[in-house]
């Protein structure tokens, strides 16, 4: 939205932004910085909050920010239904129809799109307004910054009423004191996001929509899953009831993953002990003439790239590698003990939405007994 913010408020009470992200990409901090920027440097009232799951990385995150003129109070604190700006931090989220909920002709969309994938996975609604893309992951890797500051720069450019200097200043205020060593890289990422975000033409959007329609015609992921004699587990029992076994956490990775070098592995099991998602697959085998449990590889479906295994490995059998350079993962071994249904993988993981309200009426005394 180019032009003066005050012109916008002649027609609307609020300017509303919704961030759609995955835990670990920094959307919560990004929402806080945008809200603080509006108050400190734009002389606007601002209110924002985020909803996220119980785990720091891998669960869906939504951020909500509202702006209004200083003489008006913000009395609405509910999730944003019809955003003026929708920011999608990972292209895998485009597959979820809930991501696009409430989008209309007034909605501008910014998508963090990986390099070389202009066809964009997902479903772009017919009703949205302008659509912008930025290769946030690649920029973050090149500038040694984070995806959230790259997206902050792109948001400043698309909104039109936030100057780059103001975005730089809020980045210094928020990150300079806490992470002074990383400030220079984050400022570069912010500037690159501001400069490299680009608007898709109507022709590009039309081509994409035609591709999407063709894909959706043969894609069964949106259909109701049917279980029968052939497809259901033995006995008709779902052994993963309420489980996250079909959650693909790969979108949580920020461009890096652990690369397994089997020749160095001593099968000590430290990687399996420290991994929060149990991605390592051990099976009975032989090592140095002795029968023991041998590390066969990783289940990258559940790996979110925390790199704890790389830090703990005593023989460097696990090393940090750029995911773009390892498209063919040599030791990618899906967990054979779990029910696999590739057509129904949920790219964004389980629904992590929680509310701040509690159903409990009792209060604890100094954290102790009720």
C-alpha positions in Angstrom: 0.0 0.0 0.0 1.9 3.0 -1.3 1.1 6.5 -0.1 0.2 8.1 3.2 -1.1 5.9 6.0 -3.5 8.7 7.0 -5.3 8.4 3.6 -5.9 4.8 4.3 -7.5 5.5 7.7 -10.0 7.8 6.1 -11.7 4.7 4.8 -10.8 2.1 7.5 -10.5 2.1 11.3 -7.6 -0.3 11.4 -4.7 -1.5 9.2 -4.4 -5.2 9.9 -1.5 -7.6 9.3 -1.5 -11.4 9.7 1.7 -13.4 9.7 1.5 -17.1 8.8 4.6 -19.0 9.9 6.2 -22.1 11.4 7.9 -22.1 14.8 11.6 -21.3 14.5 11.3 -18.8 11.6 11.0 -15.8 14.0 7.5 -14.6 13.1 6.7 -13.8 16.8 9.7 -11.4 17.1 8.9 -9.9 13.7 5.3 -9.1 14.8 6.7 -7.5 18.0 9.1 -5.3 16.0 6.5 -4.2 13.5 4.2 -3.2 16.3 6.9 -1.3 18.2 8.0 0.4 15.0 4.4 1.8 14.5 4.3 3.2 18.0 7.8 4.7 18.2 8.4 6.0 14.7 5.0 6.3 12.9 3.1 7.9 15.8 0.4 5.2 15.5 -1.4 3.1 18.1 -0.6 -0.6 17.7 -1.7 -3.8 19.3 -0.5 -7.3 18.5 -0.2 -10.9 19.7 0.8 -14.3 18.5 -0.5 -17.8 18.8 1.8 -20.8 18.7 2.2 -24.4 19.9 3.8 -25.9 22.9 7.1 -26.5 21.1 9.6 -23.8 20.1 10.1 -25.2 16.6 7.9 -27.0 14.1 4.4 -25.9 15.1 2.2 -23.3 13.3 2.6 -19.7 14.4 0.3 -16.9 13.6 1.0 -13.2 14.3 -1.5 -10.4 14.4 -0.8 -6.7 14.3 -3.3 -3.8 14.2 -2.5 -0.1 13.5 -4.8 2.9 14.0 -4.5 6.6 14.4 -3.2 7.9 17.7 -6.5 9.6 18.7 -8.3 6.3 18.4 -8.2 3.4 20.9 -7.8 -0.2 19.8 -10.6 -2.1 21.4 -10.4 -5.2 19.2 -8.1 -8.0 20.4 -9.4 -10.9 18.4 -7.5 -12.8 15.6 -7.5 -10.9 12.3 -10.0 -12.4 9.9 -9.6 -10.2 6.8 -6.0 -8.9 6.6 -4.8 -5.9 4.6 -1.4 -7.6 4.5 -0.8 -11.3 4.6 2.8 -12.4 5.2 3.6 -16.1 4.5 7.0 -17.1 5.9 7.2 -20.5 4.1 5.8 -21.6 0.8 4.7 -24.9 2.3 2.0 -23.1 4.2 0.3 -22.2 0.9 -1.1 -25.7 0.8 -3.2 -25.1 3.8 -6.5 -23.4 2.9 -6.7 -21.8 6.4 -3.7 -19.7 5.4 -5.8 -17.8 2.9 -8.8 -17.4 5.1 -10.4 -14.0 4.8 -8.2 -12.7 1.9 -10.0 -10.3 -0.4 -9.2 -7.8 -3.2 -7.7 -5.4 -0.6 -5.2 -8.0 0.6 -1.6 -7.7 -0.3 0.4 -11.0 0.0 4.1 -11.5 0.6 5.4 -15.0 0.2 8.9 -16.3 1.3 9.6 -18.3 -1.9 12.6 -20.5 -2.4 14.8 -19.7 -5.4 13.9 -21.3 -8.7 10.3 -22.3 -7.7 8.2 -19.6 -9.3 5.4 -22.1 -9.8 4.8 -21.9 -6.0 3.3 -24.8 -4.2 -0.2 -24.3 -3.0 -3.4 -22.6 -4.0 -3.4 -18.8 -4.7 -7.0 -17.5 -4.3 -8.7 -15.6 -7.1 -9.7 -12.8 -4.7 -6.4 -11.5 -3.4 -5.0 -8.1 -4.5 -1.2 -7.8 -5.1 1.2 -10.7 -4.6 4.9 -10.3 -3.8 7.7 -12.9 -3.5 11.1 -12.8 -1.9 13.7 -15.5 -1.5 14.0 -15.0 2.2 15.9 -18.3 3.0 18.6 -17.7 0.5 19.1 -14.1 1.5 19.3 -15.1 5.2 21.9 -17.7 4.4 24.0 -15.2 2.3 23.9 -12.4 4.8 24.1 -14.6 7.9 20.8 -13.2 9.2 17.4 -14.6 10.0 14.3 -15.1 7.8 12.2 -12.8 10.1 14.4 -9.7 9.4 14.4 -10.4 5.7 10.6 -10.5 5.8 10.5 -7.3 7.9 12.4 -5.5 5.1 10.0 -6.9 2.5 7.0 -5.8 4.6 8.4 -2.3 4.9 8.8 -2.0 1.1 5.3 -3.4 0.3 3.4 -1.4 2.9 4.9 1.8 1.4 4.6 4.0 4.5 7.6 2.6 6.4 11.0 4.0 5.5 14.0 1.7 5.3 15.8 3.9 7.9 12.9 3.3 10.4 13.1 -0.4 9.8 16.9 -0.3 10.4 16.4 1.6 13.7 13.8 -0.8 15.1 16.1 -3.7 14.2 18.9 -2.0 16.1 16.6 -1.3 19.1 15.3 -4.9 19.3 18.4 -6.9 18.3 21.4 -4.6 18.9 21.3 -4.9 22.7 20.5 -8.6 22.8 22.5 -9.9 19.8 25.2 -7.2 19.1 27.4 -9.7 17.2 24.6 -10.6 14.8 23.4 -7.0 14.2 25.5 -6.3 11.1 24.3 -9.5 9.3 20.7 -8.8 10.3 20.8 -5.3 8.9 22.2 -6.6 5.6 19.3 -9.1 5.5 16.8 -6.4 6.2 18.2 -4.3 3.4 18.3 -7.2 1.0 14.7 -8.1 1.8 13.7 -4.5 1.1 15.5 -4.4 -2.2 14.8 -7.8 -3.6 11.1 -8.3 -2.9 9.3 -8.1 -6.2 5.7 -8.0 -7.3 4.3 -10.8 -9.5 2.7 -9.6 -12.7 -0.8 -10.5 -13.6 0.5 -12.9 -16.3 2.7 -14.7 -13.8 -0.3 -15.1 -11.4 -2.5 -16.3 -14.2 0.1 -19.0 -15.3 0.4 -20.1 -11.7 -3.3 -20.4 -11.1 -3.6 -22.6 -14.2 -0.9 -24.8 -12.9 -2.5 -25.0 -9.5 -5.9 -26.0 -11.0 -4.2 -28.8 -13.0 -2.4 -30.0 -9.9 -5.5 -29.9 -7.7 -7.5 -31.9 -10.2 -5.3 -34.9 -9.6 -4.2 -34.2 -6.0 -6.1 -36.3 -3.5 -4.7 -34.5 -0.4 -7.8 -32.4 -0.2 -10.2 -35.3 -0.4 -11.4 -37.1 2.7 -9.1 -40.0 3.5 -10.9 -43.3 3.0 -9.9 -46.4 4.9 -11.1 -49.8 3.9 -10.0 -53.4 4.0 -6.9 -52.8 1.9 -5.9 -49.3 3.2 -6.6 -49.5 6.9 -4.1 -50.9 9.5 -4.6 -54.6 10.5 -7.7 -54.9 12.7 -9.0 -51.5 11.7 -7.1 -49.8 14.5 -5.3 -46.6 14.0 -2.1 -47.1 16.1 -1.2 -43.4 15.7 -4.4 -41.9 17.1 -3.6 -38.3 18.2 0.0 -38.7 17.0 2.1 -36.4 14.9 3.5 -39.2 12.8 2.3 -37.7 9.6 3.6 -34.2 10.4 6.4 -33.2 8.0 8.6 -30.8 9.9 11.0 -30.1 7.0 9.6 -26.6 6.5 10.9 -25.7 9.9 14.5 -26.0 8.6 16.2 -22.7 7.8 18.3 -23.9 4.9 20.6 -26.3 6.8 20.3 -30.0 7.9 22.6 -32.6 9.5 24.5 -34.7 7.0 25.3 -38.2 8.1 28.7 -39.6 7.3 28.2 -43.3 8.1 31.9 -44.2 7.8 32.8 -42.1 10.8 29.9 -43.3 13.0 30.8 -45.3 16.1 27.1 -46.0 17.0 27.4 -44.4 20.4 23.7 -43.3 20.3 24.4 -39.7 21.6 22.6 -38.4 18.5 19.5 -40.4 19.3 19.6 -39.3 22.9 19.7 -35.6 22.1 17.3 -35.6 19.2 13.9 -34.1 20.2 12.1 -35.8 17.3 13.6 -39.3 17.2 14.7 -39.1 13.6 17.6 -41.6 13.9 16.8 -45.2 12.9 18.7 -47.8 14.8 18.5 -51.5 13.9 20.3 -54.7 14.8 23.5 -55.1 13.0 27.3 -55.7 13.4 30.0 -53.1 14.2 33.6 -54.1 14.5 32.7 -57.7 14.8 30.1 -57.3 17.5 26.4 -57.5 17.2 24.8 -54.2 18.4 22.2 -51.6 17.4 23.6 -49.8 14.4 22.7 -46.3 13.1 21.1 -46.8 9.7 20.2 -43.2 8.9 17.8 -40.3 9.5 14.1 -39.7 9.0 14.3 -36.2 7.5 10.5 -36.0 7.5 10.7 -35.3 11.2 14.0 -33.3 11.2 13.5 -29.6 11.9 17.2 -28.7 11.6 18.0 -27.9 15.3 21.5 -29.2 14.8 21.7 -30.6 18.3 23.0 -33.9 16.9 25.8 -32.1 15.1 26.9 -30.4 18.3 26.9 -33.6 20.4 28.5 -36.1 17.9 32.1 -36.9 19.2 33.5 -38.1 15.9 32.0 -35.6 13.4 29.8 -38.3 11.8 27.1 -35.6 11.6 28.0 -32.3 10.0 26.1 -29.2 9.1 25.2 -28.9 5.4 23.2 -26.6 3.2 20.0 -28.4 2.2 20.1 -26.9 -1.3 23.4 -28.9 -1.9 22.0 -32.2 -0.6 18.8 -32.7 -2.6 19.6 -36.4 -2.7 19.9 -37.3 0.9 22.0 -40.5 0.9 21.0 -41.7 4.4 17.3 -40.6 4.3 15.6 -43.6 6.0 11.9 -43.1 6.8 10.8 -44.7 10.0 9.6 -48.1 9.0 7.8 -48.7 12.3 5.3 -46.0 11.7 2.2 -45.9 9.5 3.1 -44.0 6.3 0.6 -42.1 4.2 2.6 -39.7 2.0 -0.5 -38.3 0.3 -1.8 -37.0 3.6 1.3 -35.5 5.1 0.6 -32.2 6.9 3.4 -29.9 5.9 2.9 -27.5 8.7 2.8 -30.1 11.5 0.1 -30.4 14.1 -2.3 -27.6 14.9 -0.5 -25.6 17.6 -3.1 -22.9 18.3 -3.6 -22.3 22.0 -5.4 -19.5 23.8 -4.4 -17.4 26.7 -7.6 -18.2 28.5 -7.7 -20.9 31.2 -10.7 -23.0 32.2 -9.4 -23.2 35.7 -11.0 -20.9 38.3 -8.7 -21.8 41.2 -5.6 -19.7 41.9 -2.4 -21.1 43.3 -0.8 -19.5 46.3 2.8 -18.5 45.3 2.9 -21.3 42.7 2.1 -24.0 45.3 -1.0 -25.7 46.5 -4.5 -24.6 45.2 
